[in-house]
Each structure stands twice: as C-alpha cells, then as structure tokens.
Amino acid sequence: MSKACLGKWPAVDVAHAGDHDLTLAIVDDFGPTAVEARRTHLRLFFATATARDGACAALAAASYRAE
C-alpha cells in the first residue's frame, strides 16, 4: 500500500473502489477532507498523515486495494 502527499494534503488512491458510498463509509471515521473520482480509482484526501494511515488500515481490513 503506497501513500501520497499531494501538495500538503496526505492522500490515498483506492483502486477498483466499486460502490463509492461504501468506500467513503469505511474511511468516514478518519475524516476525509475531499474525494476525487478518477476513471479507475478514488483519490481520498485527509488532514493528517495519521488519518490517512488509519484509513489505509481500515481499507485493507475490508479487502480494498489502496495505493
């Protein structure tokens, strides 16, 4: 699972997110600040790297591929 910091905002790309609402529900506890729907994935932005890392762990536990 790779993580990005785009500008000053920690972000994660979720490949094959399927139901976007379900994906957002999984990471909701970590306070995503923005979401960008791309052709092949969702890019989720967070206020802190700690929140992003927690979201990545939750996504992995739900069998999502986050990069």
C-alpha positions as CSV (number, residue, x, y, z in Angstrom):
1,M,0.0,0.0,0.0
2,S,1.6,3.2,-1.1
3,K,0.6,6.6,0.3
4,A,1.0,10.0,-1.3
5,C,1.2,13.6,-0.1
6,L,-0.1,15.8,-2.8
7,G,1.0,19.3,-2.0
8,K,0.5,19.5,1.7
9,W,-2.5,17.1,1.8
10,P,-2.0,13.4,2.6
11,A,-3.9,11.3,0.1
12,V,-4.5,7.7,-0.8
13,D,-5.7,6.1,-4.1
14,V,-8.3,3.3,-3.8
15,A,-8.3,1.1,-6.9
16,H,-11.5,-0.6,-8.0
17,A,-13.4,1.1,-5.3
18,G,-16.8,-0.3,-6.6
19,D,-19.5,1.4,-4.6
20,H,-18.1,4.8,-3.8
21,D,-20.6,5.3,-0.9
22,L,-19.4,2.1,0.8
23,T,-15.7,3.1,0.3
24,L,-16.4,6.5,1.9
25,A,-18.3,4.9,4.8
26,I,-15.2,2.7,5.6
27,V,-13.0,5.8,5.9
28,D,-15.5,8.2,7.4
29,D,-14.1,7.8,11.0
30,F,-10.8,9.2,9.7
31,G,-12.3,12.5,8.4
32,P,-11.6,12.6,4.7
33,T,-11.5,16.2,3.6
34,A,-12.0,15.6,-0.1
35,V,-12.6,12.9,-2.6
36,E,-11.7,12.9,-6.3
37,A,-13.4,10.3,-8.5
38,R,-11.0,9.3,-11.3
39,R,-11.6,6.9,-14.1
40,T,-10.0,3.9,-12.4
41,H,-9.9,4.8,-8.8
42,L,-10.9,7.2,-6.0
43,R,-8.4,9.6,-4.5
44,L,-9.1,10.4,-0.9
45,F,-7.5,13.3,0.9
46,F,-7.0,13.7,4.7
47,A,-5.9,16.5,7.0
48,T,-3.1,14.5,8.5
49,A,-0.8,11.6,7.6
50,T,-2.1,9.8,10.7
51,A,-5.7,9.9,9.5
52,R,-4.6,8.7,6.0
53,D,-2.7,5.8,7.5
54,G,-5.7,4.8,9.7
55,A,-7.9,4.9,6.6
56,C,-5.5,2.7,4.7
57,A,-5.6,0.2,7.5
58,A,-9.4,0.2,7.5
59,L,-9.5,-0.2,3.7
60,A,-7.0,-3.1,3.9
61,A,-9.1,-4.8,6.6
62,A,-12.1,-4.5,4.2
63,S,-10.1,-6.1,1.4
64,Y,-9.7,-2.9,-0.6
65,R,-6.5,-2.1,-2.5
66,A,-5.2,1.3,-1.5
67,E,-2.1,2.8,-3.1
